[in-house]
Amino acid sequence: MFIGRTQELNTLNRLYRSDKFEFAVIYGRRRVGKTALINEFIGDKKAIYFIGVESNAKQNLENFSQSIIECSTGIPADTSFASFQAALEYVFRMAEKERIILAIDEYPYVARASRSLASTLQLMIDKYKDKSKLMLILCGSSMSYMEDHVLAYKAPLYGRCTAQMKIQPFTFEETCQYLSGMPDEDKALMYGVVGGTPQYLLQVNDQLSVEDNIKNIYLNPMSFLFEEPINLLKQEVREPAIYTAIITAIATGSSRMSEISTKVGEDTNVVATYLKNLVSLGIVLKETPYGETASRKSIYSIEDNMFRFWYRFVLENNALIARGAADLAYNRIKPHLNDCMGKVFEDICTQYLWKLLLTDRSPVQFVSLGRWWGNNPKTKSQTEIDIMGVQDRNTALFAECKWTNEKVDLGVLDTLVERSRLFGYRNVQLYLFAKNGFTKRCVERAAEMGNVVLVTYGDMVMKI
């Protein structure tokens, strides 16, 4: 079952219908569903699909040649082109007569083994772009390579692509389609545990409980995800041990540069470089208070839910898991599951607000959303707002998100009202999001005020 990627498929199909040379670059982290997207797109079209392997140029050229010949003749063959230039020229000339897709998956493997490939592609594109009907797709999991050697200004292929797509993990709404057999609360918990990466979601059995899924996915030394974060880091970075120390520090509560540096025992300048790479990989999120740019206020958190769960719970229980003590490991994790849902629930609520805006149902036409934290001059203490978005100098929205078993009471609303007044906006829209609803007093006050929307998680899931 293929889920989501509507915008990406629409873009690819629009390029295909142009019937002229097109060049799409698709990249994103491993397991995020790039190959599935390409296969869904080319399924009913004439296409040459070639996946690079981590081998030498000769092996990749032989595999590429076989893919071309099988597409052009329908018969597998052992013959091979003399060079990548000869192979590519053959494909470009084939496409002079009919629409053909050439999809090169894991392009970095091929390009690293054949250093001149990018320049050869540049030559072929410049030579045939005005007379060939080829639709070229380059796809890669090494985001740094794709950004530096395909999309960057100094790269040979710079300026030649007609579309580029950075494939992101699924939203919560799309994730719910994968988890359709689960109760609504379990959907949120599993989203917090594995995130929206398709390959990780495939490990979830939506007929089982959250507990059983965690035991099967993480607390089993033979499971797919048991060593997944470490393996991913080894493929993306040179010093995975330091990266692991930094991610662990953040996952266990260190959020500021100085705290992370102290925890891992490295100079802040060194840590800053590693953090920058983790941010570019989509593993770590760097935030400043909404509307501010002061880097000294920046905090770091784990952006990827799977990484957050793994480094918070799996790594510290590694010895137990390796000895098959899944029940014991889970009993150590269980008391902290709901505590870890705060950030996940904020993310789900943020996605909900974006959905309202994009479907023309938002009373505030914000351009961005984010967290805010800073000093409250009245109380002379630090305070924070879960979600904030500004339309103009007069209009803004503020939201508070509570993933608790108790109903949200009037005090939470009063606190949000007080914090919203720190900014002086005349037109303010307030949102309260709750896991299990609101007390009667809170509902009555919200109705009296008129600018408050109360959203229960269950109702949210039905609407997104």
Solvent accessible surface area in square Angstrom, and as a share of the most:
residue,aa,sasa,rsa
1,M,187,0.83
2,F,68,0.29
3,I,10,0.05
4,G,21,0.20
5,R,16,0.06
6,T,92,0.53
7,Q,145,0.64
8,E,36,0.16
9,L,30,0.15
10,N,90,0.46
11,T,30,0.17
12,L,0,0.00
13,N,43,0.22
14,R,134,0.49
15,L,5,0.03
16,Y,49,0.19
17,R,172,0.63
18,S,46,0.30
19,D,70,0.36
20,K,125,0.53
21,F,18,0.07
22,E,7,0.03
23,F,0,0.00
24,A,0,0.00
25,V,0,0.00
26,I,0,0.00
27,Y,14,0.05
28,G,0,0.00
29,R,25,0.09
30,R,28,0.10
31,R,81,0.29
32,V,3,0.02
33,G,17,0.16
34,K,11,0.05
35,T,52,0.30
36,A,51,0.40
37,L,0,0.00
38,I,0,0.00
39,N,70,0.36
40,E,84,0.38
41,F,3,0.01
42,I,20,0.10
43,G,63,0.60
44,D,127,0.66
45,K,44,0.19
46,K,76,0.32
47,A,24,0.19
48,I,2,0.01
49,Y,63,0.24
50,F,5,0.02
51,I,81,0.41
52,G,3,0.03
53,V,56,0.32
54,E,144,0.65
55,S,52,0.34
56,N,89,0.46
57,A,37,0.28
58,K,138,0.58
59,Q,72,0.32
60,N,0,0.00
61,L,22,0.11
62,E,52,0.23
63,N,40,0.20
64,F,2,0.01
65,S,0,0.00
66,Q,70,0.31
67,S,29,0.18
68,I,0,0.00
69,I,25,0.13
70,E,84,0.38
71,C,31,0.19
72,S,38,0.25
73,T,81,0.47
74,G,57,0.55
75,I,116,0.59
76,P,99,0.62
77,A,31,0.24
78,D,140,0.72
79,T,81,0.47
80,S,51,0.33
81,F,42,0.18
82,A,102,0.79
83,S,47,0.30
84,F,18,0.07
85,Q,79,0.35
86,A,40,0.31
87,A,0,0.00
88,L,0,0.00
89,E,37,0.16
90,Y,90,0.34
91,V,0,0.00
92,F,0,0.00
93,R,145,0.53
94,M,32,0.14
95,A,0,0.00
96,E,62,0.28
97,K,179,0.76
98,E,72,0.32
99,R,26,0.09
100,I,0,0.00
101,I,0,0.00
102,L,0,0.00
103,A,0,0.00
104,I,4,0.02
105,D,2,0.01
106,E,28,0.13
107,Y,2,0.01
108,P,2,0.01
109,Y,40,0.15
110,V,1,0.01
111,A,5,0.04
112,R,104,0.38
113,A,36,0.28
114,S,15,0.10
115,R,209,0.76
116,S,71,0.46
117,L,3,0.01
118,A,16,0.12
119,S,58,0.37
120,T,16,0.10
121,L,0,0.00
122,Q,54,0.24
123,L,89,0.44
124,M,1,0.00
125,I,1,0.01
126,D,62,0.32
127,K,104,0.44
128,Y,9,0.03
129,K,95,0.40
130,D,134,0.69
131,K,115,0.49
132,S,3,0.02
133,K,66,0.28
134,L,0,0.00
135,M,0,0.00
136,L,0,0.00
137,I,0,0.00
138,L,0,0.00
139,C,0,0.00
140,G,0,0.00
141,S,3,0.02
142,S,8,0.05
143,M,7,0.03
144,S,59,0.38
145,Y,30,0.11
146,M,0,0.00
147,E,57,0.26
148,D,86,0.45
149,H,91,0.41
150,V,2,0.01
151,L,31,0.15
152,A,34,0.26
153,Y,171,0.65
154,K,189,0.80
155,A,10,0.08
156,P,47,0.30
157,L,2,0.01
158,Y,99,0.38
159,G,65,0.63
160,R,67,0.24
161,C,36,0.21
162,T,73,0.42
163,A,16,0.12
164,Q,104,0.46
165,M,18,0.08
166,K,83,0.35
167,I,5,0.02
168,Q,99,0.44
169,P,53,0.33
170,F,10,0.04
171,T,62,0.36
172,F,1,0.00
173,E,60,0.27
174,E,38,0.17
175,T,0,0.00
176,C,17,0.10
177,Q,88,0.39
178,Y,43,0.16
179,L,2,0.01
180,S,80,0.52
181,G,41,0.39
182,M,9,0.04
183,P,88,0.55
184,D,52,0.27
185,E,70,0.32
186,D,29,0.15
187,K,22,0.09
188,A,0,0.00
189,L,21,0.10
190,M,0,0.00
191,Y,11,0.04
192,G,10,0.09
193,V,4,0.02
194,V,1,0.00
195,G,5,0.05
196,G,6,0.05
197,T,4,0.02
198,P,13,0.08
199,Q,64,0.29
200,Y,0,0.00
201,L,3,0.02
202,L,108,0.54
203,Q,59,0.26
204,V,19,0.11
205,N,68,0.35
206,D,31,0.16
207,Q,139,0.62
208,L,63,0.31
209,S,53,0.34
210,V,13,0.07
211,E,62,0.28
212,D,60,0.31
213,N,2,0.01
214,I,0,0.00
215,K,39,0.16
216,N,77,0.40
217,I,4,0.02
218,Y,0,0.00
219,L,2,0.01
220,N,51,0.26
221,P,52,0.33
222,M,171,0.76
223,S,22,0.14
224,F,80,0.33
225,L,0,0.00
226,F,18,0.08
227,E,99,0.44
228,E,3,0.01
229,P,0,0.00
230,I,41,0.21
231,N,61,0.31
232,L,8,0.04
233,L,1,0.00
234,K,124,0.53
235,Q,92,0.41
236,E,37,0.17
237,V,22,0.12
238,R,234,0.86
239,E,85,0.38
240,P,33,0.21
241,A,80,0.62
242,I,41,0.21
243,Y,8,0.03
244,T,23,0.13
245,A,41,0.32
246,I,0,0.00
247,I,0,0.00
248,T,37,0.22
249,A,2,0.01
250,I,12,0.06
251,A,15,0.11
252,T,63,0.37
253,G,62,0.60
254,S,15,0.09
255,S,34,0.22
256,R,90,0.33
257,M,51,0.23
258,S,70,0.45
259,E,77,0.35
260,I,0,0.00
261,S,11,0.07
262,T,113,0.66
263,K,120,0.51
264,V,30,0.17
265,G,65,0.63
266,E,62,0.28
267,D,83,0.43
268,T,57,0.33
269,N,117,0.60
270,V,59,0.34
271,V,0,0.00
272,A,39,0.30
273,T,80,0.47
274,Y,24,0.09
275,L,1,0.01
276,K,154,0.65
277,N,56,0.29
278,L,0,0.00
279,V,55,0.31
280,S,57,0.37
281,L,12,0.06
282,G,26,0.25
283,I,5,0.02
284,V,0,0.00
285,L,55,0.28
286,K,97,0.41
287,E,31,0.14
288,T,43,0.25
289,P,0,0.00
290,Y,32,0.12
291,G,76,0.73
292,E,56,0.25
293,T,129,0.75
294,A,36,0.28
295,S,79,0.51
296,R,197,0.72
297,K,59,0.25
298,S,9,0.06
299,I,20,0.10
300,Y,14,0.05
301,S,17,0.11
302,I,4,0.02
303,E,82,0.37
304,D,13,0.07
305,N,13,0.07
306,M,0,0.00
307,F,0,0.00
308,R,33,0.12
309,F,9,0.04
310,W,5,0.02
311,Y,2,0.01
312,R,56,0.20
313,F,3,0.01
314,V,0,0.00
315,L,51,0.25
316,E,100,0.45
317,N,1,0.01
318,N,53,0.27
319,A,63,0.49
320,L,38,0.19
321,I,0,0.00
322,A,63,0.48
323,R,189,0.69
324,G,55,0.53
325,A,29,0.23
326,A,24,0.19
327,D,89,0.46
328,L,97,0.48
329,A,0,0.00
330,Y,11,0.04
331,N,93,0.48
332,R,123,0.45
333,I,0,0.00
334,K,117,0.50
335,P,92,0.58
336,H,71,0.32
337,L,22,0.11
338,N,63,0.32
339,D,110,0.57
340,C,42,0.25
341,M,7,0.03
342,G,33,0.31
343,K,62,0.26
344,V,3,0.02
345,F,1,0.00
346,E,30,0.13
347,D,55,0.29
348,I,2,0.01
349,C,0,0.00
350,T,34,0.20
351,Q,46,0.20
352,Y,12,0.04
353,L,2,0.01
354,W,85,0.30
355,K,55,0.23
356,L,14,0.07
357,L,31,0.15
358,L,135,0.67
359,T,61,0.36
360,D,122,0.63
361,R,112,0.41
362,S,11,0.07
363,P,76,0.48
364,V,3,0.01
365,Q,88,0.39
366,F,5,0.02
367,V,124,0.71
368,S,47,0.30
369,L,28,0.14
370,G,24,0.23
371,R,57,0.21
372,W,21,0.07
373,W,25,0.09
374,G,6,0.06
375,N,82,0.42
376,N,4,0.02
377,P,85,0.53
378,K,151,0.64
379,T,76,0.44
380,K,167,0.71
381,S,52,0.34
382,Q,131,0.58
383,T,16,0.10
384,E,85,0.38
385,I,0,0.00
386,D,12,0.06
387,I,3,0.01
388,M,5,0.02
389,G,0,0.00
390,V,29,0.16
391,Q,70,0.31
392,D,62,0.32
393,R,214,0.78
394,N,45,0.23
395,T,17,0.10
396,A,0,0.00
397,L,0,0.00
398,F,0,0.00
399,A,0,0.00
400,E,17,0.08
401,C,14,0.08
402,K,64,0.27
403,W,18,0.06
404,T,57,0.33
405,N,96,0.49
406,E,121,0.54
407,K,118,0.50
408,V,7,0.04
409,D,54,0.28
410,L,19,0.09
411,G,42,0.40
412,V,36,0.21
413,L,0,0.00
414,D,61,0.32
415,T,50,0.29
416,L,1,0.01
417,V,19,0.11
418,E,65,0.29
419,R,54,0.20
420,S,5,0.03
421,R,172,0.63
422,L,46,0.23
423,F,60,0.25
424,G,63,0.61
425,Y,46,0.18
426,R,188,0.69
427,N,81,0.41
428,V,33,0.19
429,Q,26,0.11
430,L,3,0.01
431,Y,5,0.02
432,L,1,0.01
433,F,1,0.01
434,A,0,0.00
435,K,12,0.05
436,N,57,0.29
437,G,9,0.09
438,F,24,0.10
439,T,34,0.20
440,K,156,0.66
441,R,137,0.50
442,C,0,0.00
443,V,72,0.41
444,E,80,0.36
445,R,85,0.31
446,A,7,0.05
447,A,80,0.62
448,E,137,0.62
449,M,70,0.31
450,G,67,0.65
451,N,45,0.23
452,V,18,0.10
453,V,57,0.33
454,L,47,0.24
455,V,10,0.05
456,T,36,0.21
457,Y,8,0.03
458,G,25,0.24
459,D,70,0.36
460,M,0,0.00
461,V,19,0.11
462,M,156,0.70
463,K,117,0.50
464,I,36,0.18
